[in-house]
Amino acid sequence: MPSIHVTMCVCRRFPFARLLPLARERGWDLDDVMRETGCGDNCGLCRPYLRRMLSTGATAFTELLTE
């Protein structure tokens, strides 16, 4: 199985490492992130990664996450 390395919202080309400090500074939850940046609101594939990012602070993922 090929390895994966997920570090951004592909639709918006927005790196999680840039998004996390912004979300924390502004107190955003997932709905706020989606509304304010569009990340997670198009194809939705990054939504589980955004959820994990917000809960753990991780910005790079090597596992396949699903809703």
C-alpha positions as CSV (number, residue, x, y, z in Angstrom):
1,M,0.0,0.0,0.0
2,P,1.4,3.4,-0.9
3,S,2.2,5.8,1.9
4,I,0.2,9.0,2.2
5,H,1.1,12.5,3.4
6,V,-1.8,14.9,3.9
7,T,-0.8,18.4,4.9
8,M,-3.4,20.7,3.3
9,C,-6.8,21.2,1.9
10,V,-6.2,20.4,-1.7
11,C,-9.2,22.3,-3.1
12,R,-8.2,25.5,-1.4
13,R,-4.4,24.8,-1.4
14,F,-4.4,25.9,2.2
15,P,-1.7,24.2,4.4
16,F,-2.9,22.9,7.8
17,A,0.3,24.3,9.3
18,R,-0.9,27.8,8.3
19,L,-4.5,27.1,9.2
20,L,-4.1,25.8,12.7
21,P,-2.6,29.0,14.2
22,L,-5.3,31.1,12.5
23,A,-8.0,28.8,13.9
24,R,-6.6,28.9,17.4
25,E,-6.1,32.6,17.4
26,R,-9.7,33.2,16.3
27,G,-11.2,30.4,18.4
28,W,-12.7,28.6,15.3
29,D,-14.3,25.2,15.3
30,L,-14.8,23.1,12.2
31,D,-17.9,25.0,11.1
32,D,-16.0,28.3,11.4
33,V,-13.0,27.0,9.5
34,M,-15.3,25.9,6.7
35,R,-17.2,29.1,6.6
36,E,-14.2,31.5,6.8
37,T,-11.7,29.6,4.6
38,G,-13.8,27.3,2.4
39,C,-11.5,24.4,3.6
40,G,-13.6,21.2,4.0
41,D,-16.6,22.8,2.3
42,N,-15.9,21.7,-1.3
43,C,-15.1,18.0,-1.8
44,G,-15.0,17.4,1.9
45,L,-12.0,15.0,1.8
46,C,-10.0,17.1,4.3
47,R,-12.8,17.4,6.8
48,P,-11.7,14.5,9.0
49,Y,-8.1,15.9,8.9
50,L,-9.4,19.4,9.9
51,R,-11.3,17.8,12.7
52,R,-8.2,15.9,13.9
53,M,-6.1,19.1,13.5
54,L,-8.4,21.1,15.6
55,S,-8.6,18.5,18.4
56,T,-4.9,17.4,18.5
57,G,-2.9,20.2,16.9
58,A,-1.4,17.8,14.3
59,T,-0.9,19.4,10.8
60,A,0.6,16.4,8.9
61,F,-1.1,13.0,8.6
62,T,0.2,9.7,7.3
63,E,-3.0,7.7,7.7
64,L,-6.2,7.7,5.8
65,L,-9.0,9.4,7.8
66,T,-12.6,9.2,7.0
67,E,-15.7,10.8,8.6
